[in-house]
Amino acid sequence: MKLVVFDFDGTLMDNETIDELANAYDVKDEIGYITKEAMEGRLDFFSALTQRVALLKGMPLDIATSVAHTLTPMPNAKECIAELKKAGFIVICFSGGFNIATEYYKDILGLDATFSNVLHVEHGKLTGKVGGSMMFSDSKGVMLKSFSSMLGLSKKDCVAIGDGANDLSMFEYAETKIAFCAKPALKAKASHVVDSKDMNLILDMIL
């Protein structure tokens, strides 16, 4: 048994959920700046996440959900996942983003499971608060370590694929570490680097 863990925003998706929400709610510039600082490792992920979500306070849930369901999958993401599963891999997603997006695309892409955060809602509108298992810079590493232990997997049985600084922690628990169209901080720690937006390019690095 082997495990592949993908990041979601900017990796399986060719955009960032929170930036798309920001654009729809007219807070694009404020949230975009915070996202950039976080992904490049200059701002703690938890602080960046909570600051960005606070700017979405009052956004109707139906609009947020509609936006989250119109993201653009990375070219060949679905095909890549199908090949990995055909080869016997468990394929999951760890996201510092939100379940209104990850759970929707789970079935579309054929993922076995997704783990992400939840936007709090009251009276049909976002409260500006967020909770979940992926809120800290080390959350993905903690989850991968736990998953590996539960499944009896060693480091060499695990593959981690991401694009930003909050993916660094899961690189610690995977022998194959793929930086996909990634920020410099992640590329520096990767065993493999892909700079083209074609998910099929990672298959030769894994299979």
LINPE-V86486 format. One record per backbone hydrogen bond with DSSP energy under -1.0 kcal/mol. NH is the residue of the N-H (numbers start at 0). CO is the residue of the C=O. E is the energy in kcal/mol with one decimal. If there is no record, write none. Layout:
nh;co;e
NH;CO;E
NH;CO;E
This chain:
nh;co;e
2;156;-2.5
3;89;-2.9
4;158;-3.0
5;91;-2.6
6;160;-1.9
9;14;-1.3
10;7;-1.7
12;7;-2.6
13;71;-3.8
19;15;-2.0
20;16;-2.3
21;17;-2.2
22;18;-2.1
23;19;-1.9
24;20;-1.4
26;21;-2.7
30;26;-2.2
31;27;-2.9
32;28;-1.8
33;29;-1.4
34;30;-2.6
35;31;-2.2
36;32;-2.0
37;33;-2.2
38;34;-2.8
39;35;-1.5
40;37;-1.6
41;36;-2.5
47;43;-2.5
48;44;-2.9
49;45;-2.5
50;46;-2.3
51;47;-2.2
52;48;-2.5
53;49;-1.9
55;52;-1.7
56;53;-1.3
57;125;-3.2
58;55;-2.3
60;123;-2.8
63;59;-2.2
64;60;-2.9
65;61;-1.9
66;62;-2.4
67;63;-2.4
68;64;-1.3
69;66;-1.8
73;11;-3.3
76;73;-2.3
79;75;-2.4
80;76;-2.3
81;77;-2.1
82;78;-2.0
83;79;-2.2
84;80;-2.5
85;81;-2.1
86;82;-1.5
87;84;-1.4
88;83;-2.3
89;1;-2.8
91;3;-2.6
92;112;-1.7
93;5;-2.4
94;114;-3.0
98;116;-2.7
100;97;-1.7
101;97;-2.2
102;98;-1.7
104;100;-2.2
105;101;-1.2
108;104;-2.7
109;105;-1.4
110;105;-1.9
111;90;-3.2
114;92;-2.3
116;96;-2.2
117;130;-3.7
119;128;-2.2
121;124;-2.7
124;121;-1.5
125;58;-2.9
126;119;-2.2
130;117;-2.1
138;135;-1.5
141;137;-2.4
142;138;-2.4
143;139;-2.4
144;140;-2.6
145;141;-2.0
146;142;-2.8
147;143;-2.8
148;144;-2.0
149;145;-2.4
150;146;-2.3
152;147;-2.9
156;153;-1.3
157;154;-1.5
158;2;-2.3
159;175;-2.4
160;4;-2.5
161;177;-2.0
164;38;-1.5
166;163;-2.0
167;164;-1.5
170;166;-1.0
172;169;-1.2
173;170;-1.2
174;154;-2.2
175;157;-1.5
177;159;-2.9
178;191;-2.6
179;161;-3.0
180;193;-3.8
182;162;-2.5
185;182;-1.1
186;182;-2.1
187;183;-2.0
188;185;-1.3
189;186;-1.1
190;176;-2.1
191;176;-2.2
193;178;-2.8
197;195;-2.3
198;74;-2.7
200;197;-1.9
201;198;-1.5
202;199;-1.3
205;202;-1.2
206;202;-3.1
